[in-house]
Amino acid sequence: MAIRAILSLLEDDQSRLWAGTYEDGLYMIDLKSNQVQSYRKGGAMSELLVDDIRVIHQIDNGDPHRYQLWWSVLV
């Protein structure tokens, strides 16, 4: 995993660490299993429009089993 720069980090309620990067997309690291999933522009499991993820924010909707992640990008 050769990442140029990490711009934002967020640990969610399910012990996953999300990393927004400079031109390398979004990464999810499961802190329980140590598995890493990457999300890149044009990837099979991704709807990212760009690979430059500046800010990651978790929105709590009151349900402990569901929440939303939002991220901001530079276009």
N, CA, C and O atoms as a Tripos MOL2 file, in Angstrom:
@<TRIPOS>MOLECULE
protein
  300   299    75     0     0
PROTEIN
NO_CHARGES

@<TRIPOS>ATOM
      1 N           0.8620   -1.1740    0.0000 N.3       1 MET1
      2 CA          0.0000    0.0000    0.0000 C.3       1 MET1
      3 C           0.9020    1.2290    0.0000 C.2       1 MET1
      4 O           1.3910    1.6360    1.0530 O.2       1 MET1
      5 N           1.1230    1.8130   -1.1510 N.am      2 ALA2
      6 CA          1.9520    3.0060   -1.2750 C.3       2 ALA2
      7 C           1.0580    4.2320   -1.3790 C.2       2 ALA2
      8 O           0.5620    4.5640   -2.4550 O.2       2 ALA2
      9 N           0.8590    4.8940   -0.2600 N.am      3 ILE3
     10 CA         -0.0180    6.0650   -0.2020 C.3       3 ILE3
     11 C           0.8510    7.3160   -0.1330 C.2       3 ILE3
     12 O           1.7720    7.3970    0.6810 O.2       3 ILE3
     13 N           0.5560    8.2810   -0.9840 N.am      4 ARG4
     14 CA          1.3370    9.5230   -1.0150 C.3       4 ARG4
     15 C           1.1630   10.3430    0.2470 C.2       4 ARG4
     16 O           2.1430   10.7580    0.8660 O.2       4 ARG4
     17 N          -0.1070   10.5820    0.6370 N.am      5 ALA5
     18 CA         -0.3720   11.3840    1.8300 C.3       5 ALA5
     19 C          -1.7710   11.0680    2.3440 C.2       5 ALA5
     20 O          -2.7230   10.9750    1.5690 O.2       5 ALA5
     21 N          -1.8860   10.9050    3.6650 N.am      6 ILE6
     22 CA         -3.1920   10.7390    4.3020 C.3       6 ILE6
     23 C          -3.6660   12.1150    4.7350 C.2       6 ILE6
     24 O          -2.9740   12.8240    5.4650 O.2       6 ILE6
     25 N          -4.8640   12.4850    4.2730 N.am      7 LEU7
     26 CA         -5.4100   13.8160    4.5600 C.3       7 LEU7
     27 C          -6.4240   13.8120    5.6900 C.2       7 LEU7
     28 O          -6.6230   14.8340    6.3470 O.2       7 LEU7
     29 N          -7.0770   12.6610    5.9270 N.am      8 SER8
     30 CA         -8.0790   12.5980    6.9870 C.3       8 SER8
     31 C          -8.1910   11.1780    7.5030 C.2       8 SER8
     32 O          -7.9870   10.2130    6.7660 O.2       8 SER8
     33 N          -8.5240   11.0620    8.8000 N.am      9 LEU9
     34 CA         -8.7230    9.7670    9.4470 C.3       9 LEU9
     35 C          -9.9910    9.8030   10.2760 C.2       9 LEU9
     36 O         -10.3220   10.8230   10.8800 O.2       9 LEU9
     37 N         -10.7010    8.6750   10.2990 N.am     10 LEU10
     38 CA        -11.8920    8.5580   11.1380 C.3      10 LEU10
     39 C         -12.0220    7.1100   11.5800 C.2      10 LEU10
     40 O         -11.9890    6.2010   10.7510 O.2      10 LEU10
     41 N         -12.1690    6.8890   12.8900 N.am     11 GLU11
     42 CA        -12.5090    5.5620   13.3820 C.3      11 GLU11
     43 C         -14.0130    5.5300   13.6160 C.2      11 GLU11
     44 O         -14.5500    6.3390   14.3730 O.2      11 GLU11
     45 N         -14.6940    4.5830   12.9550 N.am     12 ASP12
     46 CA        -16.1480    4.5220   13.0850 C.3      12 ASP12
     47 C         -16.5600    3.6520   14.2720 C.2      12 ASP12
     48 O         -15.7090    3.1360   14.9960 O.2      12 ASP12
     49 N         -17.8670    3.4940   14.4650 N.am     13 ASP13
     50 CA        -18.4080    2.7640   15.5990 C.3      13 ASP13
     51 C         -18.2110    1.2570   15.5030 C.2      13 ASP13
     52 O         -18.4910    0.5390   16.4630 O.2      13 ASP13
     53 N         -17.7380    0.7680   14.3660 N.am     14 GLN14
     54 CA        -17.5270   -0.6690   14.1740 C.3      14 GLN14
     55 C         -16.0390   -1.0180   14.1540 C.2      14 GLN14
     56 O         -15.6400   -2.0320   13.5810 O.2      14 GLN14
     57 N         -15.2270   -0.1790   14.7790 N.am     15 SER15
     58 CA        -13.7700   -0.3790   14.8670 C.3      15 SER15
     59 C         -13.1140   -0.5040   13.4980 C.2      15 SER15
     60 O         -12.2540   -1.3550   13.2710 O.2      15 SER15
     61 N         -13.5440    0.3630   12.6040 N.am     16 ARG16
     62 CA        -12.9060    0.4610   11.2920 C.3      16 ARG16
     63 C         -12.2860    1.8350   11.1760 C.2      16 ARG16
     64 O         -12.8920    2.8390   11.5470 O.2      16 ARG16
     65 N         -11.0800    1.8690   10.6600 N.am     17 LEU17
     66 CA        -10.3780    3.1310   10.4590 C.3      17 LEU17
     67 C         -10.4790    3.4920    8.9850 C.2      17 LEU17
     68 O         -10.0810    2.7120    8.1190 O.2      17 LEU17
     69 N         -11.0140    4.6800    8.7010 N.am     18 TRP18
     70 CA        -11.1520    5.1770    7.3330 C.3      18 TRP18
     71 C         -10.0650    6.2100    7.1000 C.2      18 TRP18
     72 O          -9.8580    7.0980    7.9270 O.2      18 TRP18
     73 N          -9.3740    6.0980    5.9810 N.am     19 ALA19
     74 CA         -8.2990    7.0250    5.6460 C.3      19 ALA19
     75 C          -8.5730    7.6500    4.2950 C.2      19 ALA19
     76 O          -8.6650    6.9480    3.2880 O.2      19 ALA19
     77 N          -8.7040    8.9660    4.2690 N.am     20 GLY20
     78 CA         -8.8360    9.7080    3.0270 C.3      20 GLY20
     79 C          -7.4590   10.1490    2.5910 C.2      20 GLY20
     80 O          -6.6780   10.6550    3.3970 O.2      20 GLY20
     81 N          -7.1570    9.9600    1.3230 N.am     21 THR21
     82 CA         -5.7970   10.2110    0.8570 C.3      21 THR21
     83 C          -5.7390   11.2630   -0.2480 C.2      21 THR21
     84 O          -6.7510   11.6440   -0.8360 O.2      21 THR21
     85 N          -4.5280   11.7080   -0.5020 N.am     22 TYR22
     86 CA         -4.2500   12.6100   -1.6160 C.3      22 TYR22
     87 C          -4.0210   11.7720   -2.8620 C.2      22 TYR22
     88 O          -2.9710   11.1470   -3.0110 O.2      22 TYR22
     89 N          -4.9980   11.7570   -3.7540 N.am     23 GLU23
     90 CA         -4.9570   11.0870   -5.0560 C.3      23 GLU23
     91 C          -4.8060    9.5700   -4.9980 C.2      23 GLU23
     92 O          -4.4440    8.9520   -5.9990 O.2      23 GLU23
     93 N          -5.0780    8.9540   -3.8380 N.am     24 ASP24
     94 CA         -5.0170    7.4940   -3.7260 C.3      24 ASP24
     95 C          -6.3210    6.9040   -3.2050 C.2      24 ASP24
     96 O          -6.3510    5.7370   -2.8150 O.2      24 ASP24
     97 N          -7.3910    7.6770   -3.1910 N.am     25 GLY25
     98 CA         -8.7030    7.1680   -2.8280 C.3      25 GLY25
     99 C          -8.9630    7.0770   -1.3370 C.2      25 GLY25
    100 O          -8.3580    7.7840   -0.5310 O.2      25 GLY25
    101 N          -9.8750    6.1910   -0.9970 N.am     26 LEU26
    102 CA        -10.3450    5.9970    0.3720 C.3      26 LEU26
    103 C          -9.9850    4.5840    0.8020 C.2      26 LEU26
    104 O         -10.1790    3.6320    0.0470 O.2      26 LEU26
    105 N          -9.4630    4.4490    2.0140 N.am     27 TYR27
    106 CA         -9.0960    3.1360    2.5510 C.3      27 TYR27
    107 C          -9.8820    2.8690    3.8100 C.2      27 TYR27
    108 O         -10.1160    3.7710    4.6130 O.2      27 TYR27
    109 N         -10.2930    1.6080    3.9810 N.am     28 MET28
    110 CA        -10.9600    1.1650    5.1940 C.3      28 MET28
    111 C         -10.1180    0.0410    5.7860 C.2      28 MET28
    112 O          -9.8730   -0.9750    5.1360 O.2      28 MET28
    113 N          -9.6780    0.2360    7.0250 N.am     29 ILE29
    114 CA         -8.8920   -0.7710    7.7250 C.3      29 ILE29
    115 C          -9.7490   -1.3020    8.8690 C.2      29 ILE29
    116 O         -10.1220   -0.5520    9.7720 O.2      29 ILE29
    117 N         -10.0600   -2.5950    8.8280 N.am     30 ASP30
    118 CA        -10.8210   -3.2270    9.9080 C.3      30 ASP30
    119 C          -9.8390   -3.5020   11.0380 C.2      30 ASP30
    120 O          -8.9510   -4.3440   10.9020 O.2      30 ASP30
    121 N          -9.9950   -2.7980   12.1510 N.am     31 LEU31
    122 CA         -9.0450   -2.9010   13.2520 C.3      31 LEU31
    123 C          -9.1710   -4.2220   14.0040 C.2      31 LEU31
    124 O          -8.2690   -4.5800   14.7610 O.2      31 LEU31
    125 N         -10.2630   -4.9480   13.8160 N.am     32 LYS32
    126 CA        -10.4270   -6.2580   14.4640 C.3      32 LYS32
    127 C          -9.7370   -7.3590   13.6660 C.2      32 LYS32
    128 O          -9.1010   -8.2400   14.2450 O.2      32 LYS32
    129 N          -9.8580   -7.3140   12.3480 N.am     33 SER33
    130 CA         -9.3020   -8.3820   11.5030 C.3      33 SER33
    131 C          -8.0230   -7.9650   10.7720 C.2      33 SER33
    132 O          -7.3570   -8.8020   10.1630 O.2      33 SER33
    133 N          -7.6760   -6.6720   10.8290 N.am     34 ASN34
    134 CA         -6.5200   -6.1100   10.1200 C.3      34 ASN34
    135 C          -6.6390   -6.2190    8.5980 C.2      34 ASN34
    136 O          -5.6300   -6.1660    7.8960 O.2      34 ASN34
    137 N          -7.8440   -6.3680    8.0910 N.am     35 GLN35
    138 CA         -8.0500   -6.3970    6.6420 C.3      35 GLN35
    139 C          -8.1910   -4.9670    6.1280 C.2      35 GLN35
    140 O          -8.7320   -4.0940    6.8070 O.2      35 GLN35
    141 N          -7.6920   -4.7510    4.9180 N.am     36 VAL36
    142 CA         -7.7170   -3.4290    4.2970 C.3      36 VAL36
    143 C          -8.5120   -3.5080    3.0030 C.2      36 VAL36
    144 O          -8.3200   -4.4200    2.1980 O.2      36 VAL36
    145 N          -9.4070   -2.5420    2.8110 N.am     37 GLN37
    146 CA        -10.1800   -2.4290    1.5680 C.3      37 GLN37
    147 C          -9.9290   -1.0350    1.0010 C.2      37 GLN37
    148 O         -10.0160   -0.0440    1.7250 O.2      37 GLN37
    149 N          -9.6210   -0.9580   -0.2780 N.am     38 SER38
    150 CA         -9.4160    0.3500   -0.8980 C.3      38 SER38
    151 C         -10.5670    0.6680   -1.8420 C.2      38 SER38
    152 O         -11.1420   -0.2220   -2.4700 O.2      38 SER38
    153 N         -10.8850    1.9320   -1.9290 N.am     39 TYR39
    154 CA        -11.9320    2.4350   -2.8160 C.3      39 TYR39
    155 C         -11.2970    3.5160   -3.6690 C.2      39 TYR39
    156 O         -10.8250    4.5310   -3.1570 O.2      39 TYR39
    157 N         -11.2900    3.2890   -4.9770 N.am     40 ARG40
    158 CA        -10.6600    4.2160   -5.9150 C.3      40 ARG40
    159 C         -11.6590    4.6230   -6.9880 C.2      40 ARG40
    160 O         -12.6280    3.9120   -7.2520 O.2      40 ARG40
    161 N         -11.4180    5.7510   -7.5900 N.am     41 LYS41
    162 CA        -12.2270    6.2150   -8.7150 C.3      41 LYS41
    163 C         -12.2500    5.1300   -9.7970 C.2      41 LYS41
    164 O         -11.2050    4.6510  -10.2370 O.2      41 LYS41
    165 N         -13.4600    4.7540  -10.2140 N.am     42 GLY42
    166 CA        -13.6060    3.7480  -11.2660 C.3      42 GLY42
    167 C         -13.4520    2.3200  -10.8020 C.2      42 GLY42
    168 O         -13.4970    1.4020  -11.6210 O.2      42 GLY42
    169 N         -13.2680    2.1000   -9.4910 N.am     43 GLY43
    170 CA        -13.1170    0.7480   -8.9740 C.3      43 GLY43
    171 C         -14.4410    0.0010   -8.9400 C.2      43 GLY43
    172 O         -15.5090    0.6130   -8.9580 O.2      43 GLY43
    173 N         -14.3670   -1.3180   -8.8890 N.am     44 ALA44
    174 CA        -15.5560   -2.1630   -8.9290 C.3      44 ALA44
    175 C         -16.4760   -1.9360   -7.7270 C.2      44 ALA44
    176 O         -17.6970   -2.0200   -7.8650 O.2      44 ALA44
    177 N         -15.9070   -1.6500   -6.5480 N.am     45 MET45
    178 CA        -16.7170   -1.4770   -5.3380 C.3      45 MET45
    179 C         -16.8150   -0.0140   -4.9340 C.2      45 MET45
    180 O         -17.0620    0.2870   -3.7670 O.2      45 MET45
    181 N         -16.6290    0.8810   -5.8620 N.am     46 SER46
    182 CA        -16.5270    2.2850   -5.5130 C.3      46 SER46
    183 C         -17.4010    3.1600   -6.3950 C.2      46 SER46
    184 O         -17.5770    2.9070   -7.5860 O.2      46 SER46
    185 N         -17.9390    4.1890   -5.7750 N.am     47 GLU47
    186 CA        -18.6630    5.2180   -6.5210 C.3      47 GLU47
    187 C         -17.9430    6.5550   -6.4050 C.2      47 GLU47
    188 O         -18.5470    7.6070   -6.6150 O.2      47 GLU47
    189 N         -16.6700    6.5190   -6.0770 N.am     48 LEU48
    190 CA        -15.9060    7.7630   -5.9540 C.3      48 LEU48
    191 C         -15.7480    8.4320   -7.3120 C.2      48 LEU48
    192 O         -15.4780    7.7760   -8.3180 O.2      48 LEU48
    193 N         -15.9200    9.7240   -7.3220 N.am     49 LEU49
    194 CA        -15.7250   10.4930   -8.5530 C.3      49 LEU49
    195 C         -14.2870   10.9690   -8.7020 C.2      49 LEU49
    196 O         -13.8110   11.2070   -9.8120 O.2      49 LEU49
    197 N         -13.6050   11.1030   -7.5750 N.am     50 VAL50
    198 CA        -12.1900   11.5030   -7.5600 C.3      50 VAL50
    199 C         -11.4750   10.6970   -6.4780 C.2      50 VAL50
    200 O         -12.1230   10.0980   -5.6200 O.2      50 VAL50
    201 N         -10.1520   10.6790   -6.5160 N.am     51 ASP51
    202 CA         -9.3630    9.9400   -5.5340 C.3      51 ASP51
    203 C          -8.7340   10.8320   -4.4760 C.2      51 ASP51
    204 O          -7.8720   10.3740   -3.7270 O.2      51 ASP51
    205 N          -9.1410   12.0850   -4.3960 N.am     52 ASP52
    206 CA         -8.5880   13.0570   -3.4480 C.3      52 ASP52
    207 C          -9.6280   13.2920   -2.3460 C.2      52 ASP52
    208 O         -10.5100   14.1360   -2.5030 O.2      52 ASP52
    209 N          -9.5350   12.5560   -1.2350 N.am     53 ILE53
    210 CA        -10.5160   12.6010   -0.1500 C.3      53 ILE53
    211 C          -9.9730   13.5030    0.9580 C.2      53 ILE53
    212 O          -9.0170   13.1400    1.6440 O.2      53 ILE53
    213 N         -10.5790   14.6700    1.1310 N.am     54 ARG54
    214 CA        -10.0720   15.6740    2.0690 C.3      54 ARG54
    215 C         -10.5800   15.5040    3.4970 C.2      54 ARG54
    216 O          -9.7990   15.6370    4.4400 O.2      54 ARG54
    217 N         -11.8750   15.2120    3.6820 N.am     55 VAL55
    218 CA        -12.4770   15.1420    5.0130 C.3      55 VAL55
    219 C         -13.4390   13.9540    5.0620 C.2      55 VAL55
    220 O         -14.1750   13.7050    4.1070 O.2      55 VAL55
    221 N         -13.4300   13.2260    6.1770 N.am     56 ILE56
    222 CA        -14.3810   12.1390    6.3930 C.3      56 ILE56
    223 C         -15.1700   12.4760    7.6550 C.2      56 ILE56
    224 O         -14.5930   12.8780    8.6650 O.2      56 ILE56
    225 N         -16.4790   12.3110    7.5930 N.am     57 HIS57
    226 CA        -17.3430   12.6520    8.7250 C.3      57 HIS57
    227 C         -18.4040   11.5780    8.8860 C.2      57 HIS57
    228 O         -19.0150   11.1490    7.9070 O.2      57 HIS57
    229 N         -18.6210   11.1460   10.1170 N.am     58 GLN58
    230 CA        -19.6600   10.1570   10.4130 C.3      58 GLN58
    231 C         -20.8830   10.8660   10.9710 C.2      58 GLN58
    232 O         -20.7760   11.6830   11.8850 O.2      58 GLN58
    233 N         -22.0520   10.5450   10.4100 N.am     59 ILE59
    234 CA        -23.3130   11.1170   10.8810 C.3      59 ILE59
    235 C         -24.0730   10.0400   11.6350 C.2      59 ILE59
    236 O         -24.3780    8.9830   11.0830 O.2      59 ILE59
    237 N         -24.3750   10.3090   12.8840 N.am     60 ASP60
    238 CA        -25.1260    9.3870   13.7320 C.3      60 ASP60
    239 C         -26.6060    9.6970   13.5780 C.2      60 ASP60
    240 O         -27.0450   10.8120   13.8570 O.2      60 ASP60
    241 N         -27.3750    8.7080   13.1330 N.am     61 ASN61
    242 CA        -28.8060    8.9340   12.9520 C.3      61 ASN61
    243 C         -29.6390    8.3660   14.0870 C.2      61 ASN61
    244 O         -30.8590    8.2600   13.9620 O.2      61 ASN61
    245 N         -28.9910    7.9920   15.2090 N.am     62 GLY62
    246 CA        -29.7190    7.4970   16.3670 C.3      62 GLY62
    247 C         -29.8300    5.9800   16.4350 C.2      62 GLY62
    248 O         -30.1490    5.4410   17.4950 O.2      62 GLY62
    249 N         -29.5810    5.2890   15.3550 N.am     63 ASP63
    250 CA        -29.6220    3.8310   15.3190 C.3      63 ASP63
    251 C         -28.1880    3.3260   15.4830 C.2      63 ASP63
    252 O         -27.3440    3.6310   14.6400 O.2      63 ASP63
    253 N         -27.8810    2.5590   16.5450 N.am     64 PRO64
    254 CA        -26.4920    2.1290   16.7650 C.3      64 PRO64
    255 C         -25.9680    1.1700   15.7080 C.2      64 PRO64
    256 O         -24.7640    0.9200   15.6570 O.2      64 PRO64
    257 N         -26.8350    0.6270   14.8680 N.am     65 HIS65
    258 CA        -26.4160   -0.3190   13.8430 C.3      65 HIS65
    259 C         -26.3290    0.3090   12.4500 C.2      65 HIS65
    260 O         -25.9020   -0.3400   11.4950 O.2      65 HIS65
    261 N         -26.7360    1.5730   12.3430 N.am     66 ARG66
    262 CA        -26.6890    2.2460   11.0350 C.3      66 ARG66
    263 C         -26.2030    3.6710   11.2040 C.2      66 ARG66
    264 O         -26.5990    4.3690   12.1380 O.2      66 ARG66
    265 N         -25.3640    4.0840   10.3180 N.am     67 TYR67
    266 CA        -24.8810    5.4500   10.2950 C.3      67 TYR67
    267 C         -24.4330    5.7430    8.8700 C.2      67 TYR67
    268 O         -24.3860    4.8500    8.0240 O.2      67 TYR67
    269 N         -24.1120    6.9840    8.6240 N.am     68 GLN68
    270 CA        -23.6490    7.3830    7.2970 C.3      68 GLN68
    271 C         -22.2610    7.9780    7.4040 C.2      68 GLN68
    272 O         -21.9310    8.6730    8.3660 O.2      68 GLN68
    273 N         -21.4570    7.6900    6.3970 N.am     69 LEU69
    274 CA        -20.1610    8.3540    6.2600 C.3      69 LEU69
    275 C         -20.2680    9.3250    5.1010 C.2      69 LEU69
    276 O         -20.8070    8.9980    4.0440 O.2      69 LEU69
    277 N         -19.7510   10.5160    5.3120 N.am     70 TRP70
    278 CA        -19.6930   11.5310    4.2640 C.3      70 TRP70
    279 C         -18.2400   11.9180    4.0980 C.2      70 TRP70
    280 O         -17.4810   11.9300    5.0680 O.2      70 TRP70
    281 N         -17.8530   12.2290    2.8910 N.am     71 TRP71
    282 CA        -16.5020   12.7260    2.6720 C.3      71 TRP71
    283 C         -16.5490   13.8770    1.6900 C.2      71 TRP71
    284 O         -17.4270   13.9520    0.8320 O.2      71 TRP71
    285 N         -15.5940   14.7620    1.8330 N.am     72 SER72
    286 CA        -15.4900   15.8800    0.9020 C.3      72 SER72
    287 C         -14.2710   15.6680    0.0150 C.2      72 SER72
    288 O         -13.2740   15.0620    0.4070 O.2      72 SER72
    289 N         -14.3950   16.1870   -1.1750 N.am     73 VAL73
    290 CA        -13.3350   15.9900   -2.1760 C.3      73 VAL73
    291 C         -12.9650   17.3380   -2.7850 C.2      73 VAL73
    292 O         -13.6970   18.3210   -2.6640 O.2      73 VAL73
    293 N         -11.8290   17.3530   -3.4300 N.am     74 LEU74
    294 CA        -11.3870   18.5250   -4.1780 C.3      74 LEU74
    295 C         -11.4650   18.1720   -5.6500 C.2      74 LEU74
    296 O         -10.8020   17.2440   -6.1120 O.2      74 LEU74
    297 N         -12.2700   18.9090   -6.3800 N.am     75 VAL75
    298 CA        -12.4630   18.6270   -7.8060 C.3      75 VAL75
    299 C         -11.7030   19.6330   -8.6310 C.2      75 VAL75
    300 O         -11.7330   19.5730   -9.8600 O.2      75 VAL75
@<TRIPOS>BOND
     1     1     2 1
     2     2     3 1
     3     3     4 2
     4     3     5 am
     5     5     6 1
     6     6     7 1
     7     7     8 2
     8     7     9 am
     9     9    10 1
    10    10    11 1
    11    11    12 2
    12    11    13 am
    13    13    14 1
    14    14    15 1
    15    15    16 2
    16    15    17 am
    17    17    18 1
    18    18    19 1
    19    19    20 2
    20    19    21 am
    21    21    22 1
    22    22    23 1
    23    23    24 2
    24    23    25 am
    25    25    26 1
    26    26    27 1
    27    27    28 2
    28    27    29 am
    29    29    30 1
    30    30    31 1
    31    31    32 2
    32    31    33 am
    33    33    34 1
    34    34    35 1
    35    35    36 2
    36    35    37 am
    37    37    38 1
    38    38    39 1
    39    39    40 2
    40    39    41 am
    41    41    42 1
    42    42    43 1
    43    43    44 2
    44    43    45 am
    45    45    46 1
    46    46    47 1
    47    47    48 2
    48    47    49 am
    49    49    50 1
    50    50    51 1
    51    51    52 2
    52    51    53 am
    53    53    54 1
    54    54    55 1
    55    55    56 2
    56    55    57 am
    57    57    58 1
    58    58    59 1
    59    59    60 2
    60    59    61 am
    61    61    62 1
    62    62    63 1
    63    63    64 2
    64    63    65 am
    65    65    66 1
    66    66    67 1
    67    67    68 2
    68    67    69 am
    69    69    70 1
    70    70    71 1
    71    71    72 2
    72    71    73 am
    73    73    74 1
    74    74    75 1
    75    75    76 2
    76    75    77 am
    77    77    78 1
    78    78    79 1
    79    79    80 2
    80    79    81 am
    81    81    82 1
    82    82    83 1
    83    83    84 2
    84    83    85 am
    85    85    86 1
    86    86    87 1
    87    87    88 2
    88    87    89 am
    89    89    90 1
    90    90    91 1
    91    91    92 2
    92    91    93 am
    93    93    94 1
    94    94    95 1
    95    95    96 2
    96    95    97 am
    97    97    98 1
    98    98    99 1
    99    99   100 2
   100    99   101 am
   101   101   102 1
   102   102   103 1
   103   103   104 2
   104   103   105 am
   105   105   106 1
   106   106   107 1
   107   107   108 2
   108   107   109 am
   109   109   110 1
   110   110   111 1
   111   111   112 2
   112   111   113 am
   113   113   114 1
   114   114   115 1
   115   115   116 2
   116   115   117 am
   117   117   118 1
   118   118   119 1
   119   119   120 2
   120   119   121 am
   121   121   122 1
   122   122   123 1
   123   123   124 2
   124   123   125 am
   125   125   126 1
   126   126   127 1
   127   127   128 2
   128   127   129 am
   129   129   130 1
   130   130   131 1
   131   131   132 2
   132   131   133 am
   133   133   134 1
   134   134   135 1
   135   135   136 2
   136   135   137 am
   137   137   138 1
   138   138   139 1
   139   139   140 2
   140   139   141 am
   141   141   142 1
   142   142   143 1
   143   143   144 2
   144   143   145 am
   145   145   146 1
   146   146   147 1
   147   147   148 2
   148   147   149 am
   149   149   150 1
   150   150   151 1
   151   151   152 2
   152   151   153 am
   153   153   154 1
   154   154   155 1
   155   155   156 2
   156   155   157 am
   157   157   158 1
   158   158   159 1
   159   159   160 2
   160   159   161 am
   161   161   162 1
   162   162   163 1
   163   163   164 2
   164   163   165 am
   165   165   166 1
   166   166   167 1
   167   167   168 2
   168   167   169 am
   169   169   170 1
   170   170   171 1
   171   171   172 2
   172   171   173 am
   173   173   174 1
   174   174   175 1
   175   175   176 2
   176   175   177 am
   177   177   178 1
   178   178   179 1
   179   179   180 2
   180   179   181 am
   181   181   182 1
   182   182   183 1
   183   183   184 2
   184   183   185 am
   185   185   186 1
   186   186   187 1
   187   187   188 2
   188   187   189 am
   189   189   190 1
   190   190   191 1
   191   191   192 2
   192   191   193 am
   193   193   194 1
   194   194   195 1
   195   195   196 2
   196   195   197 am
   197   197   198 1
   198   198   199 1
   199   199   200 2
   200   199   201 am
   201   201   202 1
   202   202   203 1
   203   203   204 2
   204   203   205 am
   205   205   206 1
   206   206   207 1
   207   207   208 2
   208   207   209 am
   209   209   210 1
   210   210   211 1
   211   211   212 2
   212   211   213 am
   213   213   214 1
   214   214   215 1
   215   215   216 2
   216   215   217 am
   217   217   218 1
   218   218   219 1
   219   219   220 2
   220   219   221 am
   221   221   222 1
   222   222   223 1
   223   223   224 2
   224   223   225 am
   225   225   226 1
   226   226   227 1
   227   227   228 2
   228   227   229 am
   229   229   230 1
   230   230   231 1
   231   231   232 2
   232   231   233 am
   233   233   234 1
   234   234   235 1
   235   235   236 2
   236   235   237 am
   237   237   238 1
   238   238   239 1
   239   239   240 2
   240   239   241 am
   241   241   242 1
   242   242   243 1
   243   243   244 2
   244   243   245 am
   245   245   246 1
   246   246   247 1
   247   247   248 2
   248   247   249 am
   249   249   250 1
   250   250   251 1
   251   251   252 2
   252   251   253 am
   253   253   254 1
   254   254   255 1
   255   255   256 2
   256   255   257 am
   257   257   258 1
   258   258   259 1
   259   259   260 2
   260   259   261 am
   261   261   262 1
   262   262   263 1
   263   263   264 2
   264   263   265 am
   265   265   266 1
   266   266   267 1
   267   267   268 2
   268   267   269 am
   269   269   270 1
   270   270   271 1
   271   271   272 2
   272   271   273 am
   273   273   274 1
   274   274   275 1
   275   275   276 2
   276   275   277 am
   277   277   278 1
   278   278   279 1
   279   279   280 2
   280   279   281 am
   281   281   282 1
   282   282   283 1
   283   283   284 2
   284   283   285 am
   285   285   286 1
   286   286   287 1
   287   287   288 2
   288   287   289 am
   289   289   290 1
   290   290   291 1
   291   291   292 2
   292   291   293 am
   293   293   294 1
   294   294   295 1
   295   295   296 2
   296   295   297 am
   297   297   298 1
   298   298   299 1
   299   299   300 2
@<TRIPOS>SUBSTRUCTURE
     1 MET1         2 RESIDUE 1 A MET
     2 ALA2         6 RESIDUE 1 A ALA
     3 ILE3        10 RESIDUE 1 A ILE
     4 ARG4        14 RESIDUE 1 A ARG
     5 ALA5        18 RESIDUE 1 A ALA
     6 ILE6        22 RESIDUE 1 A ILE
     7 LEU7        26 RESIDUE 1 A LEU
     8 SER8        30 RESIDUE 1 A SER
     9 LEU9        34 RESIDUE 1 A LEU
    10 LEU10       38 RESIDUE 1 A LEU
    11 GLU11       42 RESIDUE 1 A GLU
    12 ASP12       46 RESIDUE 1 A ASP
    13 ASP13       50 RESIDUE 1 A ASP
    14 GLN14       54 RESIDUE 1 A GLN
    15 SER15       58 RESIDUE 1 A SER
    16 ARG16       62 RESIDUE 1 A ARG
    17 LEU17       66 RESIDUE 1 A LEU
    18 TRP18       70 RESIDUE 1 A TRP
    19 ALA19       74 RESIDUE 1 A ALA
    20 GLY20       78 RESIDUE 1 A GLY
    21 THR21       82 RESIDUE 1 A THR
    22 TYR22       86 RESIDUE 1 A TYR
    23 GLU23       90 RESIDUE 1 A GLU
    24 ASP24       94 RESIDUE 1 A ASP
    25 GLY25       98 RESIDUE 1 A GLY
    26 LEU26      102 RESIDUE 1 A LEU
    27 TYR27      106 RESIDUE 1 A TYR
    28 MET28      110 RESIDUE 1 A MET
    29 ILE29      114 RESIDUE 1 A ILE
    30 ASP30      118 RESIDUE 1 A ASP
    31 LEU31      122 RESIDUE 1 A LEU
    32 LYS32      126 RESIDUE 1 A LYS
    33 SER33      130 RESIDUE 1 A SER
    34 ASN34      134 RESIDUE 1 A ASN
    35 GLN35      138 RESIDUE 1 A GLN
    36 VAL36      142 RESIDUE 1 A VAL
    37 GLN37      146 RESIDUE 1 A GLN
    38 SER38      150 RESIDUE 1 A SER
    39 TYR39      154 RESIDUE 1 A TYR
    40 ARG40      158 RESIDUE 1 A ARG
    41 LYS41      162 RESIDUE 1 A LYS
    42 GLY42      166 RESIDUE 1 A GLY
    43 GLY43      170 RESIDUE 1 A GLY
    44 ALA44      174 RESIDUE 1 A ALA
    45 MET45      178 RESIDUE 1 A MET
    46 SER46      182 RESIDUE 1 A SER
    47 GLU47      186 RESIDUE 1 A GLU
    48 LEU48      190 RESIDUE 1 A LEU
    49 LEU49      194 RESIDUE 1 A LEU
    50 VAL50      198 RESIDUE 1 A VAL
    51 ASP51      202 RESIDUE 1 A ASP
    52 ASP52      206 RESIDUE 1 A ASP
    53 ILE53      210 RESIDUE 1 A ILE
    54 ARG54      214 RESIDUE 1 A ARG
    55 VAL55      218 RESIDUE 1 A VAL
    56 ILE56      222 RESIDUE 1 A ILE
    57 HIS57      226 RESIDUE 1 A HIS
    58 GLN58      230 RESIDUE 1 A GLN
    59 ILE59      234 RESIDUE 1 A ILE
    60 ASP60      238 RESIDUE 1 A ASP
    61 ASN61      242 RESIDUE 1 A ASN
    62 GLY62      246 RESIDUE 1 A GLY
    63 ASP63      250 RESIDUE 1 A ASP
    64 PRO64      254 RESIDUE 1 A PRO
    65 HIS65      258 RESIDUE 1 A HIS
    66 ARG66      262 RESIDUE 1 A ARG
    67 TYR67      266 RESIDUE 1 A TYR
    68 GLN68      270 RESIDUE 1 A GLN
    69 LEU69      274 RESIDUE 1 A LEU
    70 TRP70      278 RESIDUE 1 A TRP
    71 TRP71      282 RESIDUE 1 A TRP
    72 SER72      286 RESIDUE 1 A SER
    73 VAL73      290 RESIDUE 1 A VAL
    74 LEU74      294 RESIDUE 1 A LEU
    75 VAL75      298 RESIDUE 1 A VAL
